[in-house]
């Protein structure tokens, strides 16, 4: 644990806070997006914003896999579990995510569906081996961090001839989402990105070069500890002040320029790029997700099972899209806190503790001027 | 041979069957050989369904709690110990000196008698440690598949000494918040057993009766205003309950909250916030600022409060927010938890 304590040291935090305050140019504001929900969580949980000068504003990005999973896909997960009598395995985060009509996997489980929360896709493989008479579906979600294990599971299922196992693939890609947020690059009020920690251990630093080259936005890849985030902010402030836009790697203890080449090769082998994929809050984003490659089509739950779901709609009053692009804050949203809360999430950003609205509601709303109920 | 004229219970290989709940000889034998032997006391030994007890002077506290923990046996305790501690501690948190408990058992057909014996003996030992008598009980058997081995309900009464006024609505701005020891031990002990996780050294549940600690605290500082054991929902939920009931805000100091290194590591790994992890042998106390030093010394002088610490203060806040100065030096809310605390994936 000592290695973690050092990245949460209050004395070092004070030193960094002073350094950031000293670098900030008078009269200038700095708006940085931390893409990843892990950073959003760290910022909120450790109160990092209190240590940043008022001129630095953190925008909470869409890098929370359960937050951005569209309603229709949640409906499919519920339908798989209830219509086909499968054992549906998924990561615990997904359990409470609301689909249509406030249904969720948690509620489907209460109605009797066989849904198992697992820590690793390897548990799903084991469950399939232990239940040869049942179909076992792994509902795969996540960014590039959780994708290689899914690829490995597909390869192992093939090798073992595990006919009762399949994967429903919802893996999404970080750079595509960053591209979607920047859009045409004209009006987006962002001065730079804190780049993801775990995702970058897989994909490396090279995929972020396009944002410095094509959009002139600096990117500093940072670890998930609060001092990592503060160090990244300091580096971003310096880049902005110098007029630079470069990819810098604060998380060099885990991230290399080329990333994990074996994991990348594995993903390339097992998955193909989708033409387009819907993101909760961002809409359809081209080339932003993966599907299972033809060679592994036998294990593709989307091909094995046909499920009937009603067309899904997102709540119209929800401002998630604008919040994820940094154009609005959670407090600007008319339904924030009433009726949209973590107990009753109506939009993507309120779904998981890593979402922008949930983080603000859970950790930050005491700072608000307007009265909100406890 | 017992009085019922049958072979003694086979406590090594025997199992609960439907006859143990049918009201016949088998049930009588189970009660006599297993429960009476372990819980032995004059009120119980009268063998009536209702215990006859002397009328006490003054106010009494009364509480009930049901126990469905899985696994039944865990590092540092078992469902029996938990069932006694749970109600004893609820009574103590009302300012009461626990006196009597009742115990209701719902047993699943097929449950090993050896396990039942272990659990009953653990209850007897814990009751003795807590100074309470188990004066009445009940046993029901449900068919296989209709229960999780064993469920236990305990109810209890305790006596509140003269001059003691404890209540969740009594916290006032300026008061000091104290805790009797490190948080999260029980929840992490259970979870690591459930998930088969090992963290080098085994983490033990903190499950223990707190009545004697409370007696020592109230003897030292009868002005103590709030006592609460942060069980389900942990410290975070308990602080919010008190803020809500008293109509105040509370500010915690993260650096002051005792937390074992192993528990901290396990929470990191499982993606849990130790503030919301259950405790079964800790208490929160709130008292006026000028009594805080005396209360803290009384706690630290007691073996069950050795690692006690002052962890926060009560504020004036109409919004009834609980917040915390983080170890890093920022501030954040400690909100009610939304649903069950589930591990995060990445």
Interface residues (C-beta under 8 A of the other chain):
Chain A: X1 X4 X8 X10 X13 X14 X17 X38 X41 X44 X45 X46 X47 X48 X49 X50 X51 X65 X91 X92 X93 X95 X96 X106 X117 X119 X141 X142 X143 X145 X146 X198 X226 X227 X341 X342 X343 X352 X353 X354 X358 X361 X362 X363 X364 X365 X366 X371 X372 X373 X374
Chain B: X195 X240 X243 X244 X255 X261 X264 X265 X268 X273 X319 X320 X321 X323 X325 X326 X327 X328 X329 X330 X331 X332 X333 X335 X338 X339 X342 X343 X344 X345 X346
